[in-house]
Amino acid sequence: MSFYEKFEEVKDLPFEDMFQGVTGLDVERVLQKERLSEQDYFVLLSPAAENYLEEMAQKAHMLTKQHFGNTMQLYLPLYLSDYCVNICKYCSFSLNNDFPRRRLTMSEVEREAQVIANMGIKHIILLSGESKQHSSVDYLKECLQVLRKYFSSIGVEIQPLDQGEYEELFEHGVDGLTVYQEVYNEEIYRDIHVAGPKKNFRYRLDTPERGAKAGMRSLNVGALLGMDEWRKESYITGLHASYLQNKYLETEVGVSFPRMQPHAGSFQPKVNVTDKNLVQAMLAVRLFLPRAGVNLSTRETPELRNHLIPLGVTKMSVESSTVVGGYSEPDVTQSQFEISDDRTVKEMKELLKEKGYQPVVKDWQFI
């Protein structure tokens, strides 16, 4: 069995009618419970639960402190290549967007690593456009030989791979895998992924599980909010994370809630996901999955990120560049999307300490 079987059970449910049927009494009942079911999670994503965000926030803060303490892990994304073979309506790296493409050489990878390491960061995530020619497993392994000199934990957010390919990367120092399904609505998925291997919905959906079987220490899943109704997308994201957490007990599972941001192209999101919507989605998943990590990226504004810190977040990107080579040579080519929070690592560390949190830049060492 894979998560796809679970997905098929819920994908055609009358979500709108079911959400509208939730009452305030239902929400109050759920908030009294210590362990939540899938139905309880559904209740917390309903319109009725919007009137209980303060109560949800207090419980989320308590659960996060109980399971993670007053810590916040900081990390940076490192873009290796922007070559991509897919045509996707929402992405700047899409094959049909005309801009000078770039892939880092090993000397350029080292320069990027030195800049990031000098910021005091030990956790990075490697990203690339989806092209097995330009970001092949062999190329990634060559990059890892350089990067392991500088970083204690290295994750990847790249094109989906087979289990054996993930095993190769794991053996060479990759310990984490991030895979955004983008959207859990198969019809919308087919429409926005016009051409390329990314059109294979099922293969992408099963990717985190292949990573878990390959030995990855951590998995991170999420939907790109704005593609479809956010309550439904958030619910299925939570089910996906719960499935992985229950099946792979030794694997750390995290959830992200990225929202559509400006990019090259004219694609506009179907749904406007407000700050209040984002808060509710994050609080609901924290109460449903108290042991799961919750990741918050620099897509969001400094003001909102400050507000969200005590509401269940455990991991934050900081001083990020979404440009290939963007740390040592800022603005040299196309960014994947615009960031909203450009505060430095030092500034974020100071802010976290003022709020009573311990910034964590290293909690793992690949042996």
N, C-alpha and C positions, 0 to 999 in steps of 0.2 A: 504494500500500500504506500502511496505517496500523498502529499497534501492535495493533489489534484482531485482525489476521490472525495475528500472533505469539502473542497471548493465546489464540486458539482452538487453537493447536497444543499448548499446555501445560495448559490449564485442567482437563482431565479425566484427567490422569495420575494413577496410583495413588501419590500423594505419600507417604502414611504408610508403605507397604511399601517404597518406594524409599529414604526416609530411614533406615528401620530396616536396610536392606541395606548402608549405608555402614560401613566398618570403620576402625579406628584407622590401619591401614596406608594406606588411601586418604587420610586427613587428612594424614598425614606426607608423602605424595607431593606433595600440593597445596602444602603449606607450603614445599617446596623450589623451587617454580616462581616465575619472575619475573612472568609474565603469566598470568592465569587465564581459563579458558573458562567458559561458562555451567555446564557440568557441575562444574567445580572449585568454583564459587560454591555450587552445590547441596550439595556435600560439606561445605563449611564451615558450613552451616546445620543439619547433621545432629546427632542426639543424640551420635554418636561424637565430634564436634568439641568437645563440652563439656569433654572432658578436655584440650584443647589451647588453652584460652582465654589462658593466659599467653603462649604462643608466638605466638598470633595478635595479642595486644595489643602485644607488642614489635615485630612486623613492621608493624602498623598505625601505631604511633607513628613508626617510621622513615619509612614512606611519606608520612605526613602532613607531617612536617618537610621531607622532600625536595621535595614539591610546593607546600606552602603556607608553609613557614618556621615560625617561632614567633609566629604571628599568630592573633588571634581576632576575628572581626568581630562587633560588637554592634549590635543593632537593637531597635526597639519596634513592636508592633502598634498601630494606631489604628483603633478601631471607629467607623464613621460612622453606621450604622443597624442596628437589630435587627428591622426589619420583614421578614417572610419569608412566602412563599406555599406553601412545602412543609410537609408533615407528615412528620417524621422521628422515629422512636422514641427516638433517642439524643441529641437536641439541645435545649437550653434555648430556642432561638429558634423552635422548631417552631410552626406556625400554631395548633395546638390548645392551646398553653400560654397561659394567661390572665395577662398582666401589662401594665403601661403601656408601650407601644412608643414609640420615640423615633428621630428622625433629626436630625442636627446641622444647624443653620443655618450660614451662612458665618461669622458672627461667632463661633459656638461652635467651628467648625473652627479658626479663627484662635487662639482661646484655648487649645485643645488643643495646637496646633502650638507656641505660645509656651512652654508648660510643658515639652513634650518637648525643644524646642531648648535650653532652659535647663538640661536635664540633660546636655547635651553630645552628644546623639545626632544623627547626620546621615542615617541609614538608617531608613526606616519601611516598614511594610506596611499598606495600607488594607484593612480588612475590613468586611463588611456581611452582613446577612441576605440571602437570595436573593429579591429582589423587584425586577423591572425597573421597577416604578412608583416605588419609593422610593429605589432606588440605580441610577438610569438612567445611561446613558453621559453624557448632558448634565449630570446632577447631579455625576457624578464629575469631569467636565472643569471644572466650576465650582469644585469643591474643589481641584483641581490648581492652578488659578490662584493660590489662597491658599498652598498647601503648598510650591510650588516656590520661594517666597521663603525658606523655612526649611530645606529638605532637599535633599541632593545626589542621593539615590537613593530612588525611590518604587516599591514593588511593590504588587500587588493580590492579594487572596484573596477573590474575590466570586463571584457566579453565573457559570457558563460563558457565554461570549459567542461570537459569530461572528467570523471572522477580520477582517472589515472594522471591527468594533467595537473589537477589540484594536488595529488600526492607528490608529484615532482616538485611543485612550488613549496609545499610544506617541508619537504626534505631540505630545501635550500633556504629556509628561513621565514616563509610566510606563515603567520599564525592566525590571521583573521580574514574573513570574507564578507564583503558588503555587496548585496544584490537588491536593487530596487526593481520591483515588478513593473514600476511606472503606473500601471492601472490594472485593476483586477477585473475589469469589464472586458470580456473577450471581443465584443463587437467594436468597442472604442479602440482597443488595443490593435486590432487589425487595420482600423482606419488610420491611426496616427503613425503606424509603422508601415510605410509605403512599400519598401523593398529592402532586401537583405536578410541575413540569417536571424536578425532580431524579431522577425515576424512570427517565429515559432514560440507561441505563448506557453505551451506545455513545457518545452525544454527550459525556458527561462524560469518558470515557476518551480521546477524541480532542482534548480541550480543550488540553492542553499543546502539542500539535503545531500547532494553530491559532495559539497564542501565538508559537511559534517562527517560523512563516511570516510573522507580522505584524511581526517584527523585535525581539522581546523579547531583552534582553541575557542574562537569566537565567531559568531554569525550576526549580521545586522540586516534587517529587512525593512521595507517601507514602500509606500505608494507616493507618487508625485501628486500632491493634492492640488486639485483644480481640474483634473481630467474627467472626473465623474463626481457624483454626489459624495461629499466628504464623509458623511456618517457611515454609509455603506462601505466605502473604501477603508475607513479606519477600522470598522468591525472586522472585515476580512483580513486586514493586516494583523490585527490582534490574534485572530484565529491561527494565522500562519505562524506567528511567533510562538503561540502556545503549543501548537503541534510540534514544532522543533524542540522546544524546551522539554516537553514531556517525553519525546522519543530519544533525544540525545542528552542524557542527564549530565554528562561531563562537559558539555559545551555551553559557553556563555552566550546567551541570546539577547540581542538588543533590537530596539525599534527606533526608526527615524520618521519624522513627519515633514519632509521637504515640501515647500510650496513653490509653485511656478514663479520664476523670476524672469526679468527681461533677458532676451537672447537674440542672436541673429535670426531674422525671419519674421513672419507676420502672424504666426500662430497665436491665438488667444485662448486662455483656459475656458472651459465650459462653465465652471463654477467659481464664484468669488469666495474664497475661503478667508474669513475674517480672523482677526487676532483672537476674538472670543471663541470662534470655532476651533482654532488651533489649540487654545488652552483646554477646552473641553476634551478634545481628542487625546491630548497628552495625559490629562488627569485620569481619564477613564482607563487608559492602558496601564497606568501606574497602579491603580486600584485592582485591576484584573490580574496583572502580572507583577507582583511586588518585587520579584527577584530579577526582572529583566532590566537591562540598561536602557536608558532613554537618551538619545543623541540629539543635540541641537547645533545646527550649522550656522555659519556666518551669512547664510541667505537672509536671516532675520535681522532687524534693526537692533542697535545697541540698547535702546530703551526697552524693547520687548524682551530681549535676552536677559537683561537685568531682572525683569519682573518674573521670568520663568525659572530662574535659577533654583528657588526653593520649592518648586512645584513638581519635583520628580526627576529633573534632569541629572544625569550622572556623567555625561561626556560632552565636551564642547570642542568644536574646531575653533582655531584662533589665528589671527594674522594670515589668513588664507589667500592663496593665489589660485585661480582656475585657469591660468595661462601656462602653456608648456614653456618651461624655463623661466617662469615668472618671478622666482625669488632672486636669482642672480642677475636677470635681465628683465626687469618689469616691463609689461606692455609690449612685448616683442611680436605677439601674434594674437589670434582670436581667443577670447575667453569662452568657456563653455556656458557660463551664465554670470550675471553680475552679483557681487557680494554686497551686503548692506552694512556689515560691521567690520570696520578696518582697524580696530584697536590692536595694539601690539601685545605680544605675549606678556611683556612686563606690566602693561596696563591691566590686562585681565587678571594676572596673578595678584596685583594689588587690590583690585576690586573684590576678588573672591575672599581674600584675607580679611578685608573690611567687613564682609558679610558673614564671617565666621567659618569659612570653608578652607580646606587645605588643598591647594592645587597639586595635582599628581601628574608628573611628567614621565614617571617610570613605575610600573607595577608588575612588570614581566620581563624575563630575559630568556631569549631563545638560546638553548644550549647546543 
